Amino acid sequence: MPVSYIMILLLFVIVLLSAFAVNARLTCIRLKIQLTPDSKKLERLNSLLLPYGFQYDPASDYFYSTVHCWQRKYGYRRTYDSSAAALGIIFDSEPIYFDYNGRHWLIEFWKGQYGMSAGAEAGIYSVTDSSSQSDAPEKRHYKSISDSELFPIRISLFYKEQLIALCDKKHWWLTAFFLGRFYPPRTLTAKISITFPEYEMCNAYIEGLKRAGYASSDISRCLLTVTVLFGLPKTAQPALQQSITARLRLRINHLCCFLYRRLTRNYTSTLDKLEYLESLSPALLSMVLRFTRSQKRYNRYRPAKEAAYVHRKPFE
């Protein structure tokens, strides 16, 4: 038999054995996922997410921020929004500034595409009067509110006209993120309700909404609860969010969402999809959960003694 025929035969055998090995491995992974209870998968996923300040709600199929997440200690400033697009976070933002009880307050809304995830946020921050604080509201560094000041917040998130999320909790930073879904910012509308402790604060917030560009007809009030529909932003957006770079990152996000859905097409639940990706490679799991690891947005403003600290967990 000619040598060339022998080489072709050997190559065929190698390819056949490789295909058999891959199929056997995928079968083992599938059986493992089927035999593992969802409660165990959820427990494991949430233990991985907890150091990053997030948890997963299987009933609603979204990820949400915990009250005592690490992000809380860094507060918020407008510069964070300006740097978000460089990290693949393309969103609409709406900062609402107002003064009440000797403090400057910031209540901000966000909605859009966070890498391979899409969703919305609502955060509440404040800072006391200080000579070191700029008179310009957008230049102040606001602190997260304390446990005793948490506000009841409700977010009803719509994709076009379809309700996709409803979250309601006492919080300082309420969020809902859907993994593998591509929802550009302008396709999302968030109906945000906040209940205030006093009428004076409620009135100050409404005045802040009006200064931001909301008309009285855009604002609904019931006793101490104020509701506003966040669709097209009324305030100026960070320049980078309107740039060619942002449009390019949005296309990349779209492609990544498609690849995620394609790779995990044999599984229906997010828990099973993530179990499957981790079984293939922990690096894949790290990649799809990247939206939970937003340290880069804060590193520039961390105290030097804290900047050196880096979370190290299995999926990083």
PyMOL commands that set and color helices and strands:
alter all, ss='L'
color gray80, all
select helices_A, chain A and resi 3-35+38-52+70-74+78-87+137-139+147-149+185-187+199-212+216-218+239-242+244-263+270-280+282-288+290-292+296-299+304-307
alter helices_A, ss='H'
color red, helices_A
select strands_A, chain A and resi 54-57+62-65+89-100+103-114+117-128+143-144+151-159+162-171+173-179+188-195+219-222+225-230
alter strands_A, ss='S'
color yellow, strands_A
deselect
rebuild
show_as cartoon
